[in-house]
Amino acid sequence: MDDPAWPELQELFVTSAAPLEVLPVDPAEGRRCLLQLQVTARSALGSLVLNSGGLVLDGGWVRVFGGGTASDGRTMPSLAHVNAFPERFDPAWSPTVGLVVGHDVLGGVFALNGHNPAAAGRPGAPGQMAYFAPDTLAWEALEMGHSAWISWLLSGRLETFYDGLRWPGWTEDVAALTFAQGISVYPFLWTKEAHADLAGTSRRPVPMREILGVATDFARQMGTADPGFLSAA
C-alpha cells in the first residue's frame, strides 16, 4: 500500500503525552478486520487494525480496539469481535449504526458514527466520533473524526476529559484489570451520591459486558434514549 498511515501513527506514539502501550497484532485477525471494513491502510482506522492489536492508554483506563491480540497472558478483543463482524467476509454487511472503536474502564464507549447516526439516537455527523458517557447515560458528540480522535487521545487531555471521574488510587485499580474487565461503581456514576463523593463509592472489577448491560438497562428505565449497541465483546 502506497502512503500507509502507520508510519505517521508511529511518530504520534513516540511523542504521546499519555502513557501508551501498543499491543502486537494477530495478523490474520487484523486482515479480517480490514477486509470487512473495506477501508485502506492509508486511514488511521485501517492501519490500526492491520498493524496493532490495540492501544492501551493511561495504564488501561482507555482501550482502543485494533486487530486483536493474545500475548503475555492478556487478550484484547479485536474490532471485529467487539462489533460482531461476520466470521467470513460479507460484502452485503455494513455497520450502519457505526463502529465501537474504544471503551474506558467505567463503561464509557467511543463510537465512530455510521451514515445515519440520528436514526440510532446518536449525535454528531456521519464519520464523526461520539461518546457514551457512563455518568449521564447519554451520547455526546465529540466533533472530530477518527484520526483526530487518536491524536486527541495521545495529546494528554484525558485527565481533563475525565475530571471528576477518577478517585485516589485509580491507577492501581486499573492496572489490576484484564482487558475484558471494567470497574463497577456503586452508588452508580449517574447518581447524586456518586457525583457528590466519588471517593466514597464502592468499586470492584467486573466483566465489561456487565457494566454495559447495567448502563443500558438503566438508560431505558430512566426514560433517556436507548443507547443501542455498545459492544459484542
C-alpha positions in Angstrom: 0.0 0.0 0.0 1.4 3.4 -1.1 1.4 6.0 1.6 0.2 4.0 4.6 -0.9 5.8 7.7 1.1 3.6 10.0 4.5 5.5 10.0 2.6 8.7 10.8 0.8 6.9 13.7 4.1 5.5 15.0 5.5 9.1 15.2 2.5 10.1 17.2 3.0 7.1 19.5 6.6 8.1 20.2 5.6 11.6 21.2 2.5 10.6 23.1 1.8 12.8 26.1 -0.3 10.0 27.6 1.1 6.7 28.9 0.7 4.3 25.9 1.1 0.7 25.1 0.8 -0.5 21.5 -0.2 -4.2 21.5 1.1 -6.7 19.0 -1.5 -7.8 16.4 -2.9 -11.1 15.5 -2.1 -10.8 11.7 -4.9 -13.0 10.5 -7.5 -11.2 12.6 -6.1 -7.8 11.6 -6.5 -8.7 7.9 -10.0 -10.0 8.6 -11.0 -6.7 10.2 -9.5 -4.6 7.4 -11.3 -6.7 4.7 -14.7 -6.4 6.3 -14.2 -2.7 7.0 -13.4 -2.1 3.3 -11.1 0.8 4.2 -7.4 1.1 3.3 -4.3 1.2 5.3 -4.0 4.8 4.3 -6.5 5.6 7.1 -5.8 5.6 10.8 -8.6 3.1 11.3 -7.2 0.7 8.7 -3.7 1.0 9.9 -4.6 0.3 13.5 -6.4 -2.9 12.8 -3.8 -4.1 10.4 -0.7 -3.3 12.4 -1.7 -3.3 16.1 -3.7 -5.4 18.5 -5.0 -2.3 20.1 -3.9 0.7 22.1 -3.8 0.9 25.9 -3.8 4.4 27.3 -3.3 5.7 30.9 -2.4 2.2 32.1 -5.6 0.7 30.7 -8.1 3.4 31.5 -8.9 3.7 27.8 -8.6 0.8 25.3 -8.7 1.4 21.6 -9.5 -1.7 19.5 -7.3 -2.8 16.7 -6.7 -6.2 15.1 -6.8 -8.1 18.5 -4.1 -9.8 20.3 -3.3 -12.6 22.8 0.2 -12.1 24.3 1.7 -12.3 27.8 -1.5 -13.9 29.0 -3.6 -10.9 28.1 -6.3 -10.9 25.4 -7.5 -7.7 23.7 -10.6 -8.3 21.6 -10.4 -7.2 18.0 -12.5 -4.5 16.4 -14.2 -7.3 14.5 -15.1 -9.2 17.7 -16.3 -6.1 19.5 -18.6 -5.1 16.6 -19.8 -8.7 15.7 -18.3 -8.8 12.2 -19.3 -11.8 10.1 -16.9 -14.7 10.5 -16.2 -14.6 6.8 -16.2 -11.6 4.5 -19.7 -10.5 3.6 -19.9 -7.6 1.1 -23.5 -7.0 2.0 -22.7 -6.4 5.7 -22.0 -2.9 7.0 -22.1 -1.3 10.4 -24.9 1.1 9.5 -25.2 2.5 13.1 -21.4 2.9 13.4 -18.4 1.2 14.9 -17.5 0.9 18.6 -13.8 1.7 18.5 -12.9 2.1 22.2 -14.0 1.6 25.8 -12.9 3.1 29.0 -12.9 1.2 32.3 -16.1 2.9 33.6 -18.2 1.7 30.7 -17.7 4.8 28.5 -18.0 3.9 24.8 -16.2 5.6 21.9 -18.0 5.1 18.6 -17.5 6.2 15.0 -20.8 7.3 13.6 -22.2 5.4 10.5 -24.1 7.0 7.7 -27.2 7.7 9.7 -26.4 8.3 13.4 -29.6 10.2 14.1 -31.6 7.0 13.4 -29.7 5.3 16.1 -30.1 8.2 18.5 -26.5 9.3 18.3 -25.4 12.9 18.0 -22.9 14.2 15.5 -22.4 13.9 11.8 -21.6 10.7 9.9 -18.0 9.8 10.2 -17.6 11.7 13.4 -16.9 10.3 16.9 -19.5 10.1 19.7 -19.0 9.1 23.3 -21.5 7.3 25.6 -20.9 8.8 29.0 -21.3 6.4 31.9 -22.1 9.3 34.4 -25.0 10.7 32.3 -26.1 7.6 30.3 -26.2 9.7 27.2 -24.3 10.0 23.9 -22.2 13.1 23.4 -20.8 14.4 20.1 -17.0 14.8 20.1 -17.0 16.8 16.9 -13.9 15.1 15.4 -13.2 12.2 13.1 -11.4 9.0 14.0 -7.8 10.1 13.1 -8.3 13.4 15.0 -9.6 11.4 17.9 -6.5 9.2 18.0 -4.3 12.4 18.1 -6.6 13.8 20.8 -6.1 10.7 23.0 -2.4 11.0 22.7 -2.4 14.7 23.5 -2.6 14.3 27.2 -6.1 15.6 27.5 -7.6 12.5 29.1 -7.1 13.9 32.6 -9.3 16.9 31.8 -11.8 14.8 30.0 -12.2 12.5 33.0 -12.1 15.3 35.6 -14.4 14.2 38.5 -14.4 10.6 37.4 -11.1 9.4 38.9 -10.5 8.6 42.5 -7.4 8.3 44.7 -5.7 5.0 43.8 -7.4 4.6 40.4 -4.1 3.8 38.7 -3.6 0.7 40.9 -7.2 -0.4 40.4 -6.9 -0.1 36.6 -3.6 -1.9 36.5 -5.1 -5.0 38.1 -7.8 -5.4 35.4 -7.8 -7.7 32.4 -8.9 -6.2 29.1 -12.3 -7.9 29.5 -13.0 -6.1 32.7 -14.0 -2.7 33.8 -14.8 -1.1 37.2 -18.3 -1.1 38.6 -19.1 1.9 40.8 -21.8 1.9 43.5 -23.7 4.1 44.0 -23.8 4.2 40.2 -22.0 7.0 38.5 -25.1 8.7 37.3 -26.5 9.2 40.9 -26.3 12.3 43.0 -24.3 10.3 45.6 -21.5 9.4 43.2 -21.4 12.9 41.8 -21.1 14.3 45.3 -18.5 11.9 46.7 -16.8 9.6 44.1 -14.1 8.6 46.5 -16.7 7.4 48.9 -18.2 4.9 46.5 -17.7 1.2 46.4 -15.7 -0.1 43.4 -14.9 -3.6 42.1 -13.7 -5.2 38.9 -16.4 -6.9 36.8 -16.8 -8.0 33.2 -17.2 -5.1 30.8 -20.3 -6.8 29.5 -22.0 -6.5 32.9 -21.2 -2.7 33.2 -22.5 -2.0 29.7 -25.6 -4.1 30.3 -26.4 -2.3 33.5 -26.0 1.1 31.9 -28.2 0.1 29.0 -31.0 -1.2 31.4 -30.9 2.0 33.5 -30.9 4.3 30.5 -34.1 2.6 29.3 -35.7 2.6 32.7 -35.0 6.2 33.4 -36.5 7.4 30.2 -33.3 8.5 28.5 -32.7 7.4 24.9 -31.8 3.7 24.4 -28.0 3.8 23.9 -28.2 1.0 21.4 -25.3 -1.3 20.5 -22.3 -0.8 22.9 -20.3 -4.0 22.3 -20.5 -7.6 21.5 -17.3 -8.4 23.5 
